[in-house]
């Protein structure tokens, strides 16, 4: 079993890399184009590529959750082999990493390290989008794990996030740590701090909905998943 501190370090660095990619590519897109569609295409493409690489690199170490919702779902579905302490440590590492990633992206583009976002995202349709995006993300991950298709997770998860950029009105944050991190940048990918709680609640609702769907479609862990749970 990989030591918890090593797994936490992987989650911190991986989440930092993810938010750095999201924020940095958003800043670059904003500076290079005035076209909203081009900006979103650039931002989503960079995120897809970056997320796929990060999952492939850190997956063997920590599972590459980069997301407290994923860590919580993983604990709930495998609680015979997981500790609640792991969820807390993972969530703290992911949130710290997300904030660090946003700050690093700001600094790379000669912006203040911390610049609170003024982009308000408070509409009900955005909360609905976040619930849908989060539900879908968890169902994709668990379905692949329970079918023993872990090898395709880097491609499948990043592809889902890339698609969700376009089919959700919120551009699919689907991640509490990333949501908090993106409040630290007053750029294209930012979210106003006051809008963060609404997104977190919507993501929590997505978790509950996903667990309900998983109970219908995958009522029991696969043999492969049980074996993996015992060695993570």
N, C-alpha and C positions, 0 to 999 in steps of 0.2 A: 504494500500500500504506500502510495506517495505521501510524504509528510504534509500535514495541513499547511504549514507555512509556505512550502514550495508551491502547493496548489493555489494558495491565496496570492502569492506573488505572480503566478501565471494569470490569474483572473484580473489582478490590478493592471499589469502591463498590457494584457490583451484588450481590456475595456478601454484603457487609455488610447491604445492604437486605433480602436474602432471610433471613438469620439473624435480623435484627432483627424481621422479620415473624413468623417461626416462634416465636421466644422471647417477643416482646411479646404476641402473640395468645394464647399459652399461659398467660402470667401473667394476662392479663385474664380468660380463660375460667376459670382456677382461682379467681380472686377472685369471679367472678359466679355460679358454679354449683358445686354439689356432685355433680352428675350426670356420670358419666364419659362417657356418650354425647354429652351436650351440649358438654362440654369438647372432645372430639375433633372434633365437627362444627364448632365455632367455630374451632378451631385449623386444621383442614384447609381450611375455606372461606377464611379470611384468607390462608393460604399459596397456594392456587390463584390467587386474585385478584392477590396481590402478585407472585408469580412470573411470571404472564402479562404484567403491566405491565413488569416489569424486563427480561424477554426482548425485548419490543417496543422498549424504549428503548435498551438497550445492544447488542442484536444487530447492528445495522449498524456498530458500532464494533469490537467484539471477538469477535463470534459468540455472546456471552452464554453462555459455558460455565458459569461459577460453580461449577465442579466439576472437580477434578484428573483424575478418571476420564474425563470427557468430553474434556478436553484431551489426555489420553494416547491415547485412542481416535482422536481427530481426527488427531493426529500419525501414528499407526501407519497409518491408512487413506490418508493423503495425504502420506506422508513424502518423496515426491519434491519437494514444494512447502513442507514445514514443517521447522523447525529444532528439534532437541531442546532448545536453549536457550529457545525460546519456551515449551515445556512447563514447564520449571523456573521461569521468570519468572511464568507464569500461576499455577502451583501455589502459589508463595510469596505472590502477590497475593491469591489466593482464600482461603488460610488466614489471612492477616493480616486480610482483610476479614471473615471469619467470626468471628474472635475479637472484632474491633471491634464487629460487629453485636450479638453477645451482651452485651458490656459496655454498649453504648448502651441496649439494651432493659432491662437491669438498672437502670441509672441513671434511666431514664424512669419506673420504678415505685418509685423511692426505695429501691432495694436496693443493696448494695455492688457496685461495678463488676465485681469478680471474686469469685465465690462458687462454689467447686468443687462440682459436683453429687454427690449421694449416691444417685442413682437407678442401681442396678445393673442392667445388661442383659447378662447373661453366658450365657444359656441357648442350647443348640444350635439350638433352633427359631427363635430370633431371628437367629442367623447365617445360617440357611437363608433366612429371609425377606429379609435384606439382599442375599444373592446373587441371589435371584429379582428383587427390586426393581431392583437395579443392571442386571442383564441386560435386563430389560424396558425400562428407561429408554433405554439405549444403542440397542437395536434400534428403538425408536420414533424416536429422533432421526435415526439413519443412514438408516432407511427413507424418512423424509420428505425428507431431503436428496437421496438418490439417485433419488427420483422427481420431483425438482424442485418440491417442495411446501413450500418454505421459509416461505412466507407464513403457513402454518397452524401453524408450530412453537410460537409463543407460546400458542395455545389448546390444541394437542394435548399438549404437554409438561406444561403446568400441569394439564390434565385427567387425564393419567396419574398425576402425583404425587398429585393429590387422591383418585383412586380407590385408589392404592396405600397411602394412609394407612389405608384401611379393609380392604383385602384381604390386607395383610401384618401379621404379629404385631408387627413392629418399628416399625410406622408409617412405613416407607420413608424412612430417612435417605438411603441410596443416594448418598452424597457424603462423601468423606474430610474435606474442609475444613469442611463443615457439622457433621460428627460431632465434630471437634476443637473447633470453636467452641461447640457445645452443652455441652461439658464445663465451660465457664466460668460456667454458670448453675445454681444449685441450685433450679430451679423446674420447672414441669410438663414442659417440653421437654428437660430436662437429661439427661445421661448421665455416669455416674461415670468419671473418668479411667482407672481400671483396666479399664473395659469397652471403651474406645476401640480397643485393638489388635485385639480379636476382630471388631469391626465393620469395621475397615479391611481385614483379611484376607478377610472375606466379600465385601466390595465388590471387592477385587482378583480374587477368583474369579469374581464376576459379570462383570467386564471380559473375562476370558478366555473365558467361556461366550458372551458377546455377540459377540465377534470371531469365534468359531467359527460361530455362527448367521448372522452377516452374510456370512461366506465362502460359506455355502450359498445364502442367499437373494439376496445382492447381490455376486457375485464380482468385479465391476469397477465403478469409479466411473462415474456417468453423465456425459454431456457437460456438463450443467449444473454438476455438482460439480467437474469438472476446471476449468471456467472460473472458478468461485468461488474455488477453491484458489489459482489463480494471481494473484488480486487481493486476498487477505486478508493 
